[in-house]
């Protein structure tokens, strides 16, 4: 029956239509999420001096976001699987937008820590919720390219976020507010607005999509049902006891360690290397992120065409590690930008193959729990990376040793990935 339905309707055409409908909107949501998560890196260009924060204080505050994010990740995604993505993603966005804007009221280290912790709790479940949502609409064979396209938002956010944040910092003194306060206020508002838009735009599942014909809906459901026949539909408990899930979660640690270790400190690295003003630094940060966005899509598509995930993760991990190590060889602006651009391209290339690998074996509520576990364990690296670089920088007055540690972790993660079962 499924074969006859798919023969009558061009399933590839249906999937392309679904991709055009969902991905641009989810892409926009993730841009806003990532900007609210990392804008503290740009705020630090003014905030640290204004409030007297050391590199260790800033690194701890930047990273503490991930402790609460990790703690609430699994329950949030299980709730999403039960109440629906539309309602829960809207709740997440509105609450994190409010907390993000409230960062403008930071006056001391304890308040900084508390608000960053609350921001992590508010946003917990957003990314794994989106990944789970995409598994409801796209079969396994399409996931690396689909997830990679969606996740280019991270790097596009870096492209637009640098110049935007630099411009907002230039509002320093307007209305009696510092530039970093304007940055937090104005970059938090879009999340609140888009949270309400989510309630009107997102459909829960293919059967609810009025923008598809009845035949297209049935063809898509049949295609997805074929995937389900090859996957285990597990309970939450069974998914959390799965050894493969824990192995994949451990591998994932290296992605946030690198992404946020670099992301939270990149503006300060480039300011040190170039000696430029805040706006120029914002422009320079756009270069590595632009390269990352391109590499992510190219490698994701290649991974889907070959139906291979492990080597598509391990090789970019090695490239990223090598570029980070190379970045320590010179303090010049051109060398720093060039090597960090290669590093960001390698890092970005890992995302699509990794999440295709992580979502390939389970389905149902168990998949929601499994994805959340992988993301929550992995995001402990989001705390480790910024704090590690900050503490090492305070101790050595250089980022070099911290970058070597991250490079070593990447090599270990790539080697372990080659041992994960991939079917």
C-alpha positions as CSV (number, residue, x, y, z in Angstrom):
1,X,0.0,0.0,0.0
2,X,2.8,2.5,1.0
3,X,4.6,1.8,-2.3
4,X,1.5,2.4,-4.4
5,X,0.8,5.7,-2.6
6,X,4.4,6.9,-3.0
7,X,4.4,5.8,-6.6
8,X,1.3,8.0,-7.2
9,X,2.8,11.0,-5.5
10,X,6.4,12.3,-5.9
11,X,7.6,11.9,-2.3
12,X,10.8,13.8,-3.1
13,X,8.6,16.7,-4.2
14,X,6.5,16.5,-1.1
15,X,9.6,16.5,1.1
16,X,11.0,19.5,-0.8
17,X,7.7,21.3,-0.2
18,X,7.8,20.5,3.5
19,X,11.4,21.7,3.7
20,X,10.4,25.0,2.1
21,X,7.5,25.4,4.5
22,X,9.2,24.5,7.8
23,X,12.9,25.1,7.6
24,X,13.0,28.9,7.0
25,X,10.7,29.5,10.0
26,X,12.6,27.1,12.3
27,X,15.8,28.7,10.9
28,X,14.6,32.1,12.1
29,X,13.7,30.8,15.5
30,X,17.1,29.2,16.0
31,X,18.9,32.4,14.9
32,X,17.0,34.3,17.7
33,X,17.8,31.5,20.1
34,X,21.5,31.4,19.3
35,X,21.8,35.2,19.4
36,X,20.2,35.3,22.9
37,X,22.6,32.6,24.0
38,X,25.9,34.1,22.8
39,X,25.2,37.8,22.8
40,X,26.9,37.9,26.2
41,X,30.2,37.4,24.3
42,X,29.7,40.8,22.6
43,X,28.2,42.4,25.7
44,X,31.5,41.4,27.5
45,X,33.4,43.9,25.4
46,X,31.8,46.6,27.5
47,X,30.2,44.8,30.4
48,X,33.3,43.2,31.9
49,X,35.1,46.5,32.3
50,X,32.0,48.4,33.4
51,X,31.2,45.8,36.2
52,X,34.7,44.7,37.0
53,X,34.3,41.1,35.9
54,X,37.5,39.0,35.5
55,X,37.9,36.5,32.7
56,X,37.1,33.7,35.2
57,X,33.9,35.5,36.4
58,X,32.8,36.1,32.9
59,X,33.6,32.5,31.7
60,X,31.7,31.0,34.7
61,X,28.7,33.2,34.1
62,X,28.7,32.5,30.3
63,X,29.0,28.7,31.0
64,X,26.5,28.4,33.9
65,X,23.7,28.7,31.3
66,X,24.5,25.2,30.3
67,X,24.1,23.7,33.8
68,X,20.4,24.6,34.1
69,X,19.9,23.9,30.4
70,X,21.3,20.4,30.9
71,X,19.3,19.8,34.1
72,X,15.9,20.7,32.5
73,X,16.6,19.3,29.0
74,X,15.1,15.8,29.3
75,X,11.9,16.7,31.2
76,X,11.3,19.6,28.8
77,X,11.6,17.4,25.8
78,X,9.4,14.7,27.2
79,X,6.7,17.3,28.0
80,X,7.0,18.6,24.4
81,X,6.5,15.1,23.1
82,X,3.3,14.8,25.2
83,X,1.7,18.2,24.9
84,X,2.9,19.1,21.3
85,X,5.7,21.1,19.8
86,X,3.6,24.1,18.9
87,X,2.6,24.9,22.5
88,X,5.8,24.0,24.2
89,X,8.2,25.7,21.8
90,X,6.0,28.9,22.1
91,X,6.3,28.7,25.9
92,X,10.1,28.2,25.7
93,X,10.6,31.2,23.4
94,X,8.4,33.6,25.4
95,X,10.1,32.8,28.7
96,X,13.6,32.9,27.4
97,X,13.0,36.2,25.7
98,X,11.8,37.8,29.0
99,X,14.9,36.5,30.9
100,X,17.3,37.5,28.1
101,X,16.0,41.1,28.1
102,X,16.3,41.1,31.9
103,X,20.0,40.7,31.5
104,X,20.2,44.4,31.1
105,X,19.7,44.7,34.9
106,X,22.9,42.9,35.8
107,X,24.9,44.9,38.3
108,X,27.0,42.2,40.1
109,X,28.5,38.8,39.5
110,X,25.8,36.9,41.6
111,X,23.0,38.6,39.5
112,X,24.9,37.7,36.3
113,X,25.1,34.1,37.4
114,X,21.4,33.9,38.5
115,X,20.1,35.4,35.2
116,X,22.3,33.2,33.1
117,X,21.2,30.1,35.0
118,X,17.5,31.2,34.6
119,X,18.1,31.7,30.8
120,X,19.4,28.1,30.5
121,X,16.3,26.8,32.4
122,X,14.0,28.8,30.2
123,X,15.5,27.7,26.9
124,X,16.0,24.1,27.9
125,X,14.3,21.8,25.4
126,X,14.3,24.2,22.5
127,X,17.0,22.6,20.3
128,X,16.2,18.9,21.0
129,X,12.6,19.8,20.7
130,X,13.2,21.1,17.2
131,X,15.3,18.0,16.3
132,X,12.5,15.7,17.6
133,X,10.0,17.8,15.6
134,X,12.0,17.3,12.4
135,X,12.0,13.5,12.9
136,X,8.2,13.7,12.7
137,X,8.4,15.2,9.2
138,X,11.6,13.8,7.5
139,X,12.8,10.2,7.0
140,X,16.2,9.2,8.1
141,X,17.7,9.4,4.6
142,X,16.9,13.2,4.5
143,X,18.0,14.2,8.0
144,X,21.6,15.1,7.7
145,X,20.9,17.7,5.0
146,X,17.7,18.9,6.7
147,X,19.3,19.3,10.1
148,X,22.4,20.8,8.6
149,X,20.3,23.4,6.7
150,X,18.3,24.2,9.9
151,X,21.5,24.5,12.0
152,X,23.2,26.9,9.6
153,X,21.1,29.3,11.6
154,X,23.9,29.0,14.3
155,X,26.4,30.3,11.8
156,X,24.2,32.8,10.1
157,X,23.5,34.2,13.5
158,X,27.2,34.7,13.8
159,X,27.3,36.4,10.5
160,X,24.5,38.9,11.3
161,X,24.9,38.9,15.0
162,X,28.4,40.3,15.0
163,X,27.7,43.5,13.1
164,X,24.3,43.8,14.8
165,X,25.7,43.4,18.3
166,X,28.5,45.8,17.4
167,X,26.0,48.4,16.2
168,X,23.9,48.0,19.4
169,X,27.0,48.5,21.5
170,X,27.4,51.8,19.8
171,X,24.2,53.0,21.4
172,X,26.2,53.4,24.6
173,X,24.7,56.3,26.6
174,X,21.4,56.6,24.7
175,X,18.5,56.9,27.0
176,X,20.8,56.6,30.0
177,X,21.7,52.9,29.2
178,X,25.0,51.4,28.4
179,X,25.5,49.8,25.0
180,X,25.6,46.3,26.5
181,X,22.2,47.0,28.2
182,X,20.7,48.0,24.8
183,X,22.1,44.8,23.3
184,X,20.4,42.5,25.9
185,X,17.1,44.5,25.7
186,X,16.7,44.6,22.0
187,X,17.9,41.1,21.2
188,X,15.5,39.6,23.7
189,X,12.3,41.1,22.3
190,X,12.1,39.1,19.1
191,X,12.0,35.8,21.0
192,X,8.8,37.0,22.8
193,X,7.2,38.1,19.6
194,X,8.0,34.9,17.7
195,X,6.8,32.8,20.6
196,X,3.3,34.0,19.8
197,X,3.8,33.5,16.1
198,X,4.7,29.8,16.7
199,X,1.2,29.2,18.0
200,X,-0.3,30.2,14.7
201,X,2.3,28.8,12.2
202,X,3.5,25.4,13.3
203,X,1.5,22.2,12.6
204,X,2.1,19.3,14.9
205,X,2.4,16.4,12.4
206,X,2.1,15.8,8.6
207,X,-1.6,14.7,9.1
208,X,-2.3,18.2,10.3
209,X,-0.8,20.0,7.4
210,X,-3.7,21.7,5.5
211,X,-1.1,23.1,3.1
212,X,-0.5,19.6,1.7
213,X,-3.1,17.8,-0.4
214,X,-4.6,14.6,1.1
215,X,-2.5,12.5,-1.3
216,X,0.7,14.3,-0.3
217,X,-0.1,13.8,3.4
218,X,-0.7,10.1,2.9
219,X,2.5,9.7,0.8
220,X,4.5,11.5,3.5
221,X,3.0,9.5,6.3
222,X,3.6,6.2,4.4
223,X,7.3,7.2,3.9
224,X,7.7,8.0,7.6
225,X,5.9,4.7,8.6
226,X,8.5,2.8,6.5
227,X,11.2,4.3,8.7
228,X,9.3,3.4,11.9
229,X,9.3,-0.2,10.9
230,X,13.1,-0.1,11.1
231,X,13.3,1.8,14.4
232,X,12.6,0.9,18.0
233,X,9.7,2.7,19.6
234,X,10.9,2.9,23.2
235,X,9.7,4.2,26.5
236,X,11.5,7.1,28.1
237,X,13.2,4.7,30.6
238,X,14.4,2.3,27.9
239,X,15.8,5.1,25.8
240,X,17.7,6.5,28.8
241,X,19.2,3.1,29.5
242,X,20.4,2.6,25.9
243,X,24.2,2.2,25.8
244,X,24.5,3.6,22.3
245,X,22.6,6.7,23.4
246,X,25.1,7.3,26.2
247,X,28.0,6.8,23.8
248,X,26.6,9.3,21.3
249,X,25.9,11.7,24.2
250,X,29.6,11.5,25.3
251,X,30.7,12.2,21.7
252,X,28.5,15.2,21.5
253,X,30.3,16.9,24.4
254,X,33.1,18.0,22.0
255,X,30.7,20.0,19.8
256,X,29.5,22.4,22.5
257,X,32.9,22.6,24.1
258,X,34.2,23.9,20.8
259,X,31.2,25.9,19.6
260,X,30.8,27.9,22.8
261,X,34.4,27.9,23.8
262,X,35.2,29.7,20.6
263,X,31.8,31.5,20.3
264,X,31.9,33.2,23.7
265,X,35.5,34.2,23.4
266,X,35.8,34.9,19.6
267,X,35.0,38.6,19.9
268,X,37.7,39.1,22.6
269,X,40.2,36.9,20.6
270,X,39.7,39.1,17.5
271,X,39.8,42.3,19.4
272,X,43.2,41.3,20.9
273,X,44.5,40.2,17.6
274,X,43.3,43.2,15.6
275,X,43.1,46.0,18.1
276,X,40.0,47.2,16.3
277,X,36.8,48.8,17.7
278,X,33.7,47.0,18.6
279,X,31.9,47.4,15.3
280,X,34.9,46.1,13.2
281,X,35.3,43.2,15.6
282,X,31.7,42.4,14.9
283,X,32.4,42.4,11.2
284,X,35.5,40.2,11.6
285,X,33.5,37.6,13.6
286,X,31.1,37.2,10.7
287,X,33.9,35.6,8.5
288,X,34.3,32.3,10.4
289,X,30.5,31.9,10.8
290,X,29.9,32.5,7.1
291,X,32.4,29.8,6.2
292,X,30.8,27.5,8.8
293,X,27.3,27.9,7.2
294,X,28.6,26.9,3.8
295,X,30.5,23.9,5.0
296,X,27.6,22.7,7.1
297,X,25.3,22.4,4.1
298,X,27.9,21.0,1.8
299,X,29.0,18.2,4.1
300,X,25.4,17.5,5.2
301,X,24.3,16.9,1.6
302,X,27.4,14.7,1.0
303,X,26.6,12.6,4.1
304,X,23.1,12.0,2.9
305,X,24.2,11.1,-0.6
306,X,26.7,8.6,0.7
307,X,24.4,7.4,3.5
308,X,27.5,7.6,5.8
309,X,27.7,9.5,9.2
310,X,30.8,8.4,11.2
311,X,33.6,9.5,8.9
312,X,31.6,12.7,8.0
313,X,32.0,13.5,11.7
314,X,35.5,12.3,12.4
315,X,37.3,14.0,9.5
316,X,35.8,17.5,10.2
317,X,36.7,17.0,13.9
318,X,40.3,16.4,12.9
319,X,40.3,19.5,10.6
320,X,38.9,21.6,13.4
321,X,41.4,20.4,15.9
322,X,44.3,21.1,13.5
323,X,43.1,24.6,12.8
324,X,42.7,25.5,16.5
325,X,46.2,24.3,17.2
326,X,47.5,26.3,14.2
327,X,45.8,29.4,15.4
328,X,48.2,29.6,18.3
329,X,51.2,29.9,16.0
330,X,50.8,33.6,15.4
331,X,48.9,36.5,17.1
332,X,48.4,38.4,13.9
333,X,44.9,39.4,12.9
334,X,45.0,37.8,9.4
335,X,46.3,34.5,10.7
336,X,43.9,34.4,13.6
337,X,40.9,35.0,11.4
338,X,42.1,32.5,8.7
339,X,42.7,29.6,11.1
340,X,39.6,30.2,13.2
341,X,37.6,30.3,9.9
342,X,38.9,26.9,9.0
343,X,38.2,25.7,12.5
344,X,34.6,26.9,12.4
345,X,34.1,25.3,9.0
346,X,35.3,21.9,10.4
347,X,33.1,22.3,13.4
348,X,30.0,23.2,11.4
349,X,30.5,20.2,9.1
350,X,30.1,17.8,12.1
351,X,26.5,18.9,13.0
352,X,24.4,17.3,10.3
353,X,26.1,13.9,10.3
354,X,26.1,13.8,14.0
355,X,22.4,14.4,14.5
356,X,21.5,12.0,11.7
357,X,23.6,9.4,13.5
358,X,22.0,10.3,16.9
359,X,18.4,10.0,15.6
360,X,18.8,6.9,13.4
361,X,17.6,4.1,15.8
362,X,14.7,5.3,18.0
363,X,11.3,6.8,17.6
364,X,8.3,8.0,19.6
365,X,8.5,9.5,23.1
366,X,11.7,7.4,23.6
367,X,13.3,9.4,20.7
368,X,12.4,12.7,22.4
369,X,14.0,11.5,25.6
370,X,17.1,10.1,23.8
371,X,17.6,13.3,21.8
372,X,17.3,15.4,25.0
373,X,19.8,13.1,26.8
374,X,22.3,13.4,24.0
375,X,21.9,17.2,23.9
376,X,21.9,17.7,27.7
377,X,25.0,15.6,28.3
378,X,26.7,17.2,25.4
379,X,25.9,20.7,26.6
380,X,27.8,20.2,29.7
381,X,30.6,21.0,27.3
382,X,28.9,24.4,26.8
383,X,29.8,25.1,30.4
384,X,33.3,23.5,30.2
385,X,34.5,25.3,27.1
386,X,33.9,29.0,28.1
387,X,35.0,28.4,31.7
388,X,38.1,26.5,30.6
389,X,39.3,29.2,28.3
390,X,38.5,31.9,30.8
391,X,40.4,30.2,33.7
392,X,43.4,29.3,31.5
393,X,43.5,32.8,30.1
394,X,43.5,34.3,33.6
395,X,46.3,31.9,34.6
396,X,48.5,32.2,31.5
397,X,47.3,35.5,29.8
398,X,46.9,33.5,26.6
399,X,44.2,31.4,24.9
400,X,46.8,28.9,23.5
401,X,46.7,26.2,26.2
402,X,42.9,26.2,26.2
403,X,42.7,25.8,22.4
404,X,45.1,22.9,22.6
405,X,42.9,21.2,25.2
406,X,39.8,21.6,22.9
407,X,41.8,20.3,19.9
408,X,42.7,17.2,21.9
409,X,39.0,16.6,22.9
410,X,38.0,16.9,19.2
411,X,40.5,14.2,18.2
412,X,39.2,11.9,20.9
413,X,35.5,12.5,19.9
414,X,36.2,11.8,16.3
415,X,38.0,8.6,17.1
416,X,35.2,7.4,19.4
417,X,32.5,8.3,16.7
418,X,34.1,5.7,14.4
419,X,33.0,3.0,16.9
420,X,29.3,3.9,17.0
421,X,26.9,1.6,15.2
422,X,25.6,3.3,12.1
423,X,22.8,1.7,10.1
